[in-house]
Amino acid sequence: MQHKWFKSWFNSPYYHILYSGRNDEEAEFFMRNLIGYLKPGSGAKLLDIACGKGRHAIFLRKMGFDVTGIDLSEQSINAAKKFEDEKLHFFVHDMRKLLYINYFDISFNLFTSFGYFETEKDNLNTLKAFAKGINHDGTLVIDYFNAYKVIRELKSSEIKEVKGIEFNISKSLLKGKIIKNIDFQDNGIGYSFSEKVSAFT
């Protein structure tokens, strides 16, 4: 878990419990405003990178677009695949690797789904894959936190109770990364996960 924390955490059902406040209504409001600003053409090809269970991608399909969603979590993709049709597809895929070349009109990377990797090379390769995947007139949208604000307002510890589970969360800044340690118990069993995201400025 220390080296590739995202593989275990994103495949855990507790990840979705902790972040259950990010619901379909929130996703639809966000995407409706973003699409209103970007104004893609009818039938545009869109990519949702690190799509999770597909809440953004599913809504984009309802808006009439041709949508592809990718995520490293097999559990999330299996859940998303229930909504697939001829213009909505989901794949288990590592964002560091190119899916298609010069294909998408818009690629989205939302909910701070970048900066996970240990090396600068991996992060750079990820950005290159993003860029190569869109067509020559395409658009790349990266939703990322304001590192200065996050660091300034960083809470060293907090407790969140969600669906009967008490999550003990501690945060710190270490070697240019925001570290979030998440500890909790469920049915008498203790769990510990972490998130490590680069504080790019």
C-alpha positions, 0 to 999 in steps of 0.5 A, spaced: 500 500 500 505 504 501 508 504 494 501 504 490 496 506 495 491 508 489 490 501 487 487 498 494 484 504 496 480 506 490 478 498 489 475 499 497 468 500 498 470 504 504 472 509 499 465 510 496 462 511 503 467 516 505 466 520 499 458 519 498 457 526 498 459 526 491 453 524 488 449 524 481 446 531 483 453 534 484 456 531 478 450 533 473 450 540 476 458 541 475 458 538 468 452 542 466 455 548 467 462 546 464 459 543 458 455 550 457 462 553 458 466 549 453 460 548 448 462 541 445 459 540 438 453 535 438 456 528 438 463 530 440 467 524 443 469 525 450 473 522 455 473 521 463 479 519 466 479 516 472 471 516 472 470 512 478 463 509 477 461 513 471 457 518 474 460 524 470 460 520 464 453 517 464 450 524 465 455 526 459 452 520 455 445 523 457 447 530 454 448 526 447 455 525 447 459 519 445 463 518 452 469 513 454 470 512 461 477 509 464 479 507 471 484 503 474 479 500 479 476 494 477 470 494 482 468 501 479 468 499 472 464 493 473 459 498 476 459 503 471 459 497 465 451 496 467 450 503 464 454 502 457 450 502 450 453 504 443 456 511 445 458 509 452 464 505 454 468 503 460 475 500 461 480 498 466 486 502 464 492 506 467 492 513 465 499 513 464 498 509 458 495 512 452 488 509 450 487 512 443 491 517 439 488 524 437 481 521 438 477 525 443 474 532 442 475 533 450 478 529 455 476 530 463 480 529 469 476 531 475 476 530 482 483 531 483 485 525 480 492 527 478 498 527 482 498 520 485 504 517 482 511 517 486 516 520 480 516 526 476 517 521 470 510 518 471 506 524 472 509 527 466 508 521 462 501 521 464 500 529 462 503 526 455 498 521 454 492 526 456 495 531 451 496 525 445 489 522 446 485 529 444 485 531 437 489 537 434 483 542 436 481 538 442 481 540 450 484 538 456 480 539 463 484 538 469 480 539 476 485 540 481 486 543 488 489 550 489 495 547 493 497 554 496 489 554 499 490 547 501 496 547 505 494 554 508 488 551 511 490 544 512 487 540 518 492 536 522 486 531 524 478 531 523 473 525 524 468 524 519 462 519 521 459 517 514 454 511 514 455 509 521 463 509 520 467 513 524 473 515 519 479 518 523 483 523 518 490 526 519 493 530 514 500 533 513 505 535 508 511 531 506 516 532 501 511 536 496 505 531 497 499 532 501 498 526 505 491 524 508 491 518 513 485 514 514 483 510 519 477 506 522 473 500 524 468 496 521 464 490 525 470 490 529 476 490 524 481 496 523 482 499 517 488 503 514 488 507 508 492 513 505 492 518 499 498 521 497 497 527 492 503 532 489 502 539 491 503 542 484 503 549 484 
